[in-house]
Amino acid sequence: DQQVKQNSPSLSVQEGRISILNCDYTNSMFDYFLWYKKYPAEGPTFLISISSIKDKNEDGRFTVFLNKSAKHLSLHIVPSQPGDSAVYFCAASRGYSSASKIIFGSGTRLSIRP
Amino acid sequence: KAGVTQTPRYLIKTRGQQVTLSCSPISGHRSVSWYQQTPGQGLQFLFEYFSETQRNKGNFPGRFSGRQFSNSRSEMNVSTLELGDSALYLCASSLLAGGGNNEQFFGPGTRLTVL
């Protein structure tokens, strides 16, 4: 039973265009959502997050949108750059007190082509 | 400030053996969590330690165990290895507990291969 789903295992986007990574969740108790980026041979690094009280959070080229009614969030990268090629993990958390409350998706591999 | 370090980076074992993985958190961080990453499964939570106490354990068999030392370094042990234990094992440290917006910093992982 996957509570956090990233249905696209991979995505290829041309450099300079917009990359949109999607994530769906099933548990309405999640109140905090995160995106991590992972390069090969490195651990995931935190990218951007959003609280359930918001529907949008922006940080430079990265914007996360949250649609609570649809239980869906998305990460937009504009413009896409070669260094954005990585695996992106979506994660959702219930509460703030424990790592055990964070559920990760299976990841989407983003490739930026020249 | 040095990041999270994990040793060894790569490990090859055979079925039935046991293995111990080590994680050194960022200096000053008291919380350490362990995750298993397998293709198509994302990161699966294993354990969380805070000040030498296991606070939470994920849905893994008793063959998986861990501990945290007084200097916050943590070890994870897997006994009687099975082929399905082949995975990337990631350690993450955080200043406080790792939930919500308490940012976790991940190490590079230990790639375990069981033959």
Interface residues (C-beta under 8 A of the other chain):
Chain A: V4 Q6 P9 D31 Y32 Y36 A41 E42 G43 P44 T45 F46 S49 S51 F89 A91 S93 R94 G95 Y96 S97 S98 A99 S100 K101 I102 F104 G105 S106 G107
Chain B: V4 S31 S33 Y35 G40 Q41 G42 L43 Q44 F45 E48 R55 N56 K57 G58 L90 A92 S94 A97 G98 G99 G100 N101 N102 E103 Q104 F105 F106 G107 P108 G109
